[in-house]
Amino acid sequence: MLNEAVGFSGDSVEAVSMAINRYGREAGMEPISVTVTQEGSGASSFFRGIAVFTPEYDEEAEQG
């Protein structure tokens, strides 16, 4: 199975984090690496993030 990288943006770190977690749940994948940076400053700042996801490990399928 392949990993995938997905970009996110939001007005806070919490918003980016929630988007990453929601994407992972909906896609059945787990984030294995996340980077978040702040763009701009003051009231016009926002956050960009990129997450690398891998398919969720299914222990029952491996035992087979």
N, C-alpha and C positions, 0 to 999 in steps of 0.2 A: 504494500500500500504506500501511497505517496504522501509526503508532507505538503502543506501549502502555506503560503504567506499572504496575509490580508492586511490592508491598511485601514485605519480608523481615524476619526477626528471628532473633537467635542469641545465644549466650553470649560471642561474641568477634567482632572485626572479621573475622578469618579465616573463621569459620563463615558469616557473612553474605556475604562475598566468594565463597566456594565455592558457596553457594546461588545467587547471581546468575549465576555462570559456568555452573553446571549447567543452570539454567533457560534461559539463552541457547542452549546447545548443543542441548538437547532441543526447543526451539521453533524452531530455525533462525533466531535473531535475535541482534543484537549490541547490547550496552548502549552508549548514547551519552551518558548522564548518570547519575551515581550519587551519592547523598547518604547518609551513615551518621552516626547520632547515638547517643550513649550515654544510656541511661535509668537513673536510680538511681545508687547509689554503693556502693563496697566489694563485698562478696561477693554482694550482691543486684542488682548491675548487669547490664544486658543491652544489646544493640545493636539498633537498628531501622534499616533501610535502605529506600530506594526507588530503583528503577532505571527509566529510560526506555529501551525497546528499539525498534530499527528492524529491519525485515527485512534479512537478509544480502544484500549486493550480489552479483549474479551477472553477472560480466563477459561470459560466453559468451551468456547470454540477451539482453544488451543489444546484442551484435554481430549477432545474429540471423538 
